[in-house]
Amino acid sequence: MELDHDQQVKQAVQSLTDRLENGQDDEFMTEFTALHDFEKGQVYAGFAENIREVAWRVMDDETLATVFDNLEIDPDEIVDLLQEMPPQKGANILMEMFADNEADLFQAMPSRLVATYLALMPNEEAQEIHSLIKYEEQTAGSLMATEYLAVQAGAKVKDVLAQVKKQAEEAESIIYVYVVDGQNRLVGIVSLRDLLTHPDEMTIESITNTRVISVKAGDDQKDVAQVVADYNFFSIPVTNDGQHLLGIITVDDIVDVIDEEAVEEYSGLAAVDVSDPDDSPWQSVLKRLPWLLALLVLGLVSTALVVAFEPTIRQAPILAAFIPLIAGTAGNAGTQSLALAVRRFGNGSDRSVGQALVAELIAAVTLAVIAGLLLAGIVYFWQGSRGLAVAVGLALAASILVASLLAHIVPAVLEKMKVDPAVVNGPLVQTVCDWLAILIYFAIAAGMLDGFVGK
Amino acid sequence: MELDHDQQVKQAVQSLTDRLENGQDDEFMTEFTALHDFEKGQVYAGFAENIREVAWRVMDDETLATVFDNLEIDPDEIVDLLQEMPPQKGANILMEMFADNEADLFQAMPSRLVATYLALMPNEEAQEIHSLIKYEEQTAGSLMATEYLAVQAGAKVKDVLAQVKKQAEEAESIIYVYVVDGQNRLVGIVSLRDLLTHPDEMTIESITNTRVISVKAGDDQKDVAQVVADYNFFSIPVTNDGQHLLGIITVDDIVDVIDEEAVEEYSGLAAVDVSDPDDSPWQSVLKRLPWLLALLVLGLVSTALVVAFEPTIRQAPILAAFIPLIAGTAGNAGTQSLALAVRRFGNGSDRSVGQALVAELIAAVTLAVIAGLLLAGIVYFWQGSRGLAVAVGLALAASILVASLLAHIVPAVLEKMKVDPAVVNGPLVQTVCDWLAILIYFAIAAGMLDGFVGK
C-alpha cells in the first residue's frame, strides 16, 4: 500500500511538471488542488527546483500555506524551500499557515531570517509568534494551535453554529467549541454534535460540558498524549495557570508525539537513532559509530579487570569460560529491568519510586536465586566440581541482582531530575553491568579458589 | 497530572459508592452520567463487587454499554464483569456497544459463552458479529467500527445534514460522510465542514471528494496507522477487494495501534513484555524468567566454546581478557543493526530488501574497519605486542561485520515470511553474536598464536 502511494506521488509530480512545462497553468492548479493536503506537501517537495520556481508563482498564498503545513521534511529544509521565494511572499505564506507549524519554522530559522520575516508582518502577528515560540520543545505549548473557536457563555445555538460555519475554513477542525467567561477563562466545552442536535434558540448553557479536561502549556507532551489517548479526544484545550484558554492540541499532533516518544525510547535501548531507517550507509555509520566506539573504549575496562585477575585465571583457566556467560546474563537482566523502568517512570505509574524499588528488589532477588541455582546445578553436573558450581552460581546471582537494581535506579533518578528516562542508553547500562559482573565474579571466585583448584 | 486524575477517579468511586449505599439511586445516576466516558469505565471497574451488583441494576443498558466500551482492562476481565449480570442483560449491553469493541469481547469469550449470548440476540446482530470476528487480529478489519454514515450520490446537502443529525448519537463520530453507489461501493467522501458551509439545496456531487484514500479489511494495522498518521485523518474507510464499504477506523483506535506496535518493538529489543510496567513483582518475575533462563542456557554455548579453546588460553592467558570486549562489542553492533532493520522492515521502507542489504554491508564494513583499527592501535600501545594487536583488531572487525549482517538479515527474512520483525528478541541476537564472536576470535587468535605468545 505504501509503495502504491509513493508511485502515485511520483506520477502526480510528473504530470504536474508536464503541465507547467507546457504552460497549462490553470490545468496545473486544478490538478494540484484535487490532491489531498498531505500529498500537496509531498508533491511540492518532489518538484525539481526549476519547476518550484514556476510553481510558487502560479499558486496563491493559501495553497502554498497548505503545502508548507504538510511538508513532512526537516524544518531546516522547509525553511530552505521558503527562501526560494521573495521575503514578502514567504512572510505571507507563514501568516497563512497554522500557528503551530509557523512557530516550528520560526524556531528552525537563523535569527537573521526571523527578523526579516517578522519585519514584513503586521505587529499583532509578530506578537502571536513571539508568544508561541517561547514554549519549550516537547511541551503542550509547543504543540498547540491557536486556530480554535471560543464563544461566551450565554450564546445561542444558532449563533454559535453560524460562527462554526464562518470559521470552518480556517480552524484545523471544529469538533468542539470552547466556552469562555469574560476574562477568556475556559469554563466548558460544547460538541458540534450537540450543537447540531439541539434547537436553534436554546442557549448553550444546557449543552455545555463543564467538566473540562485541559492541559497546561508547560505540561510534558508525553503526559498530554496519555490524556488524549485515554479519553479518546479529538483535541484538548491548553490553558495557562490562570485557566485562560491559550490554544488547542489536535489528535494528529498527538499521533506524531506518540510515535516520536516511542522512537526515542527504542533508540535509547539500541544505542542508535532509529528515526530515519532509510539513511544512506554513511549517515548510518555516523549515527552508529560514536556509541559503538564509546562502548568499545568503556568495554576496555572489562578487559583491564580480567587482566588484573590474570593470576586467578592462571590457577583455574576454566574461570575464563564463564566470563561471557555471567557478564552476558547480567546484561540481559539489566536490559529487562531498564526497559521496564523506562516505561514505568517515563509513562506515568501509580507507584511511588520507593514502592517501585521494593517491587524491583523482590523480583530481582527471585530471578537471581533461580538463575543462580540453575547455573550452579548445570556446572556441578557438567564439570563435577561443587566449589566451581557454588562460585559460578553465586557470582551469577549477585550479578543479576546488582544489574537489575542499577538498571532500575538510573531511570528513576533521571525522572526525579526531570530528565526523560528514554535517554538512558541500553548498551551503556549493559557495559557497566559487565564491569560489575566481572568484578563480582572474580572477587567470589578468587575467594573460593581453594574450593575447586586442582579438583 | 496523571496522579491528580487517579485521585479524581478514586474520589468518584467513593462518592458514588456512598450514594448507592444510602439508597440515593437518582443522585447516583446524575453524578455518574456527568463523568467523561473514559472515566465511566474506570469508575465502574473501581467499584467493589457488591457495589457493582447494585450499580448495574440502577443503570440503563445504554449507560452500561458506554461503561463497557470504555473499560481499559484485559478483555478477559471485561467478560468477567459482563458475567456478573444475567445473560439477557449482558446480551443487551453487547448489542448497544460499538461493533469493534463488541467483536473484541466475543473473541475473548470461551465458545460456550459466545453461544449463550448469540442465542439471546436477534439474528441480524449475530450475523454482524460473525462478519466482524472473522478478521484476523492486527488487521484493519479487526479495528473497524460499523457505525458510520453512508449516503447515495445525488443526495442533497440538507437531506444529508438531517441524516447526520439523526445518526449523531449513534456513530462514534461524524466528521466525514461516505458516498456510495447503488452496490454500496465507496465512491467519495463529504466532510461535515463542507456540508455546513454549502447551500441546503445543492447536491453533494460538487462537494464530494472522489480521491478517496481507503484501506482493505485484510491490511496490516501498522500500515493503516501509517496512512492515518501521514494524512492526519480523523478516520479512514475500510473496504473489501470489490471496493464495498465495510466500516471505518477512527483515529483513537489508531493511537492505540501505534502505542501497541511501539510496545511490541520495545519488548522485543528488551526480551521482556513491557506492556504493563505496574505488574506485581511475581508477574514481573514470570515475564522475565523464561527469556532470562533461555538466554542463560544458550549462553552456555559460549562457555563451551571457550572451554574448547582452553589450550589456546593456557598458552596466552591475555586472550581471555578480550573475550567480554569482543563479544560485547559484536553484541552492541548487532543491536544497533537489529533496531534499524526492525524499524526499516516493520514500518515500510522505500528500499528493496536487496538495496537495504547492500547499504547495510557498506555501513557494517566501515564500522568494522574503524573499530578494528582503533582496538588494534590501543592494544598495540597498551600491551606492546603487534601480533596480539592484529589478532584482536581483526577478530573485532570480523565479529562486528558478521553480527551487523546477521542482525539485519533476520528481520528481513521474517518480513518476507510475513512475520512481524518486532518479534525478534534483541538479547537472543546478542547471544548468537556472542557465539560467533568467540568462534571468530579464537579461530583468528589460535591461527596467529605464534605471532604473540611469549613476546
HADDOCK unambig.tbl for C-alpha pairs under 7 A between the chains (distance, minus, plus):
assign (segid A and resid 2 and name CA) (segid B and resid 348 and name CA) 6.95 0.50 0.50
assign (segid A and resid 38 and name CA) (segid B and resid 230 and name CA) 6.85 0.50 0.50
assign (segid A and resid 38 and name CA) (segid B and resid 231 and name CA) 5.27 0.50 0.50
assign (segid A and resid 165 and name CA) (segid B and resid 196 and name CA) 6.08 0.50 0.50
assign (segid A and resid 165 and name CA) (segid B and resid 197 and name CA) 5.68 0.50 0.50
assign (segid A and resid 168 and name CA) (segid B and resid 193 and name CA) 6.16 0.50 0.50
assign (segid A and resid 193 and name CA) (segid B and resid 168 and name CA) 6.15 0.50 0.50
assign (segid A and resid 196 and name CA) (segid B and resid 165 and name CA) 6.08 0.50 0.50
assign (segid A and resid 197 and name CA) (segid B and resid 165 and name CA) 5.66 0.50 0.50
assign (segid A and resid 229 and name CA) (segid B and resid 252 and name CA) 6.73 0.50 0.50
assign (segid A and resid 229 and name CA) (segid B and resid 255 and name CA) 6.44 0.50 0.50
assign (segid A and resid 230 and name CA) (segid B and resid 38 and name CA) 6.80 0.50 0.50
assign (segid A and resid 231 and name CA) (segid B and resid 38 and name CA) 5.25 0.50 0.50
assign (segid A and resid 232 and name CA) (segid B and resid 252 and name CA) 5.27 0.50 0.50
assign (segid A and resid 252 and name CA) (segid B and resid 229 and name CA) 6.74 0.50 0.50
assign (segid A and resid 252 and name CA) (segid B and resid 232 and name CA) 5.25 0.50 0.50
assign (segid A and resid 255 and name CA) (segid B and resid 229 and name CA) 6.44 0.50 0.50
assign (segid A and resid 255 and name CA) (segid B and resid 255 and name CA) 6.06 0.50 0.50
assign (segid A and resid 258 and name CA) (segid B and resid 259 and name CA) 6.92 0.50 0.50
assign (segid A and resid 259 and name CA) (segid B and resid 258 and name CA) 6.90 0.50 0.50
assign (segid A and resid 262 and name CA) (segid B and resid 262 and name CA) 5.83 0.50 0.50
assign (segid A and resid 266 and name CA) (segid B and resid 266 and name CA) 5.85 0.50 0.50
assign (segid A and resid 270 and name CA) (segid B and resid 335 and name CA) 5.77 0.50 0.50
assign (segid A and resid 270 and name CA) (segid B and resid 336 and name CA) 5.32 0.50 0.50
assign (segid A and resid 270 and name CA) (segid B and resid 339 and name CA) 6.15 0.50 0.50
assign (segid A and resid 271 and name CA) (segid B and resid 336 and name CA) 6.35 0.50 0.50
assign (segid A and resid 272 and name CA) (segid B and resid 336 and name CA) 5.74 0.50 0.50
assign (segid A and resid 274 and name CA) (segid B and resid 339 and name CA) 6.96 0.50 0.50
assign (segid A and resid 274 and name CA) (segid B and resid 340 and name CA) 5.60 0.50 0.50
assign (segid A and resid 274 and name CA) (segid B and resid 343 and name CA) 7.00 0.50 0.50
assign (segid A and resid 277 and name CA) (segid B and resid 340 and name CA) 5.56 0.50 0.50
assign (segid A and resid 277 and name CA) (segid B and resid 343 and name CA) 6.38 0.50 0.50
assign (segid A and resid 277 and name CA) (segid B and resid 344 and name CA) 5.21 0.50 0.50
assign (segid A and resid 278 and name CA) (segid B and resid 344 and name CA) 6.90 0.50 0.50
assign (segid A and resid 278 and name CA) (segid B and resid 349 and name CA) 6.78 0.50 0.50
assign (segid A and resid 280 and name CA) (segid B and resid 359 and name CA) 6.92 0.50 0.50
assign (segid A and resid 281 and name CA) (segid B and resid 359 and name CA) 5.16 0.50 0.50
assign (segid A and resid 281 and name CA) (segid B and resid 360 and name CA) 6.52 0.50 0.50
assign (segid A and resid 281 and name CA) (segid B and resid 362 and name CA) 6.16 0.50 0.50
assign (segid A and resid 281 and name CA) (segid B and resid 363 and name CA) 4.89 0.50 0.50
assign (segid A and resid 282 and name CA) (segid B and resid 363 and name CA) 6.58 0.50 0.50
assign (segid A and resid 284 and name CA) (segid B and resid 363 and name CA) 6.58 0.50 0.50
assign (segid A and resid 285 and name CA) (segid B and resid 363 and name CA) 5.52 0.50 0.50
assign (segid A and resid 285 and name CA) (segid B and resid 367 and name CA) 6.48 0.50 0.50
assign (segid A and resid 289 and name CA) (segid B and resid 367 and name CA) 6.47 0.50 0.50
assign (segid A and resid 292 and name CA) (segid B and resid 332 and name CA) 6.91 0.50 0.50
assign (segid A and resid 292 and name CA) (segid B and resid 333 and name CA) 6.76 0.50 0.50
assign (segid A and resid 293 and name CA) (segid B and resid 371 and name CA) 6.48 0.50 0.50
assign (segid A and resid 296 and name CA) (segid B and resid 329 and name CA) 6.20 0.50 0.50
assign (segid A and resid 299 and name CA) (segid B and resid 325 and name CA) 5.35 0.50 0.50
assign (segid A and resid 300 and name CA) (segid B and resid 325 and name CA) 6.49 0.50 0.50
assign (segid A and resid 302 and name CA) (segid B and resid 324 and name CA) 6.89 0.50 0.50
assign (segid A and resid 302 and name CA) (segid B and resid 325 and name CA) 6.78 0.50 0.50
assign (segid A and resid 303 and name CA) (segid B and resid 321 and name CA) 4.72 0.50 0.50
assign (segid A and resid 303 and name CA) (segid B and resid 322 and name CA) 5.50 0.50 0.50
assign (segid A and resid 303 and name CA) (segid B and resid 325 and name CA) 6.46 0.50 0.50
assign (segid A and resid 306 and name CA) (segid B and resid 321 and name CA) 4.95 0.50 0.50
assign (segid A and resid 307 and name CA) (segid B and resid 318 and name CA) 6.71 0.50 0.50
assign (segid A and resid 307 and name CA) (segid B and resid 321 and name CA) 5.67 0.50 0.50
assign (segid A and resid 314 and name CA) (segid B and resid 317 and name CA) 6.94 0.50 0.50
assign (segid A and resid 317 and name CA) (segid B and resid 314 and name CA) 6.96 0.50 0.50
assign (segid A and resid 318 and name CA) (segid B and resid 307 and name CA) 6.73 0.50 0.50
assign (segid A and resid 320 and name CA) (segid B and resid 320 and name CA) 5.94 0.50 0.50
assign (segid A and resid 321 and name CA) (segid B and resid 303 and name CA) 4.74 0.50 0.50
assign (segid A and resid 321 and name CA) (segid B and resid 306 and name CA) 4.95 0.50 0.50
assign (segid A and resid 321 and name CA) (segid B and resid 307 and name CA) 5.68 0.50 0.50
assign (segid A and resid 322 and name CA) (segid B and resid 303 and name CA) 5.50 0.50 0.50
assign (segid A and resid 323 and name CA) (segid B and resid 324 and name CA) 6.83 0.50 0.50
assign (segid A and resid 324 and name CA) (segid B and resid 302 and name CA) 6.88 0.50 0.50
assign (segid A and resid 324 and name CA) (segid B and resid 323 and name CA) 6.82 0.50 0.50
assign (segid A and resid 324 and name CA) (segid B and resid 324 and name CA) 5.48 0.50 0.50
assign (segid A and resid 325 and name CA) (segid B and resid 299 and name CA) 5.35 0.50 0.50
assign (segid A and resid 325 and name CA) (segid B and resid 300 and name CA) 6.50 0.50 0.50
assign (segid A and resid 325 and name CA) (segid B and resid 302 and name CA) 6.79 0.50 0.50
assign (segid A and resid 325 and name CA) (segid B and resid 303 and name CA) 6.48 0.50 0.50
assign (segid A and resid 329 and name CA) (segid B and resid 296 and name CA) 6.20 0.50 0.50
assign (segid A and resid 332 and name CA) (segid B and resid 292 and name CA) 6.90 0.50 0.50
assign (segid A and resid 332 and name CA) (segid B and resid 427 and name CA) 6.37 0.50 0.50
assign (segid A and resid 333 and name CA) (segid B and resid 292 and name CA) 6.74 0.50 0.50
assign (segid A and resid 335 and name CA) (segid B and resid 270 and name CA) 5.76 0.50 0.50
assign (segid A and resid 336 and name CA) (segid B and resid 270 and name CA) 5.32 0.50 0.50
assign (segid A and resid 336 and name CA) (segid B and resid 271 and name CA) 6.34 0.50 0.50
assign (segid A and resid 336 and name CA) (segid B and resid 272 and name CA) 5.73 0.50 0.50
assign (segid A and resid 339 and name CA) (segid B and resid 270 and name CA) 6.15 0.50 0.50
assign (segid A and resid 339 and name CA) (segid B and resid 274 and name CA) 6.96 0.50 0.50
assign (segid A and resid 340 and name CA) (segid B and resid 274 and name CA) 5.58 0.50 0.50
assign (segid A and resid 340 and name CA) (segid B and resid 277 and name CA) 5.55 0.50 0.50
assign (segid A and resid 343 and name CA) (segid B and resid 277 and name CA) 6.38 0.50 0.50
assign (segid A and resid 344 and name CA) (segid B and resid 277 and name CA) 5.22 0.50 0.50
assign (segid A and resid 344 and name CA) (segid B and resid 278 and name CA) 6.91 0.50 0.50
assign (segid A and resid 348 and name CA) (segid B and resid 2 and name CA) 6.83 0.50 0.50
assign (segid A and resid 349 and name CA) (segid B and resid 278 and name CA) 6.78 0.50 0.50
assign (segid A and resid 359 and name CA) (segid B and resid 280 and name CA) 6.91 0.50 0.50
assign (segid A and resid 359 and name CA) (segid B and resid 281 and name CA) 5.17 0.50 0.50
assign (segid A and resid 360 and name CA) (segid B and resid 281 and name CA) 6.53 0.50 0.50
assign (segid A and resid 362 and name CA) (segid B and resid 281 and name CA) 6.16 0.50 0.50
assign (segid A and resid 363 and name CA) (segid B and resid 281 and name CA) 4.90 0.50 0.50
assign (segid A and resid 363 and name CA) (segid B and resid 282 and name CA) 6.59 0.50 0.50
assign (segid A and resid 363 and name CA) (segid B and resid 284 and name CA) 6.58 0.50 0.50
assign (segid A and resid 363 and name CA) (segid B and resid 285 and name CA) 5.51 0.50 0.50
assign (segid A and resid 367 and name CA) (segid B and resid 285 and name CA) 6.49 0.50 0.50
assign (segid A and resid 367 and name CA) (segid B and resid 289 and name CA) 6.46 0.50 0.50
assign (segid A and resid 371 and name CA) (segid B and resid 293 and name CA) 6.47 0.50 0.50
assign (segid A and resid 427 and name CA) (segid B and resid 332 and name CA) 6.36 0.50 0.50
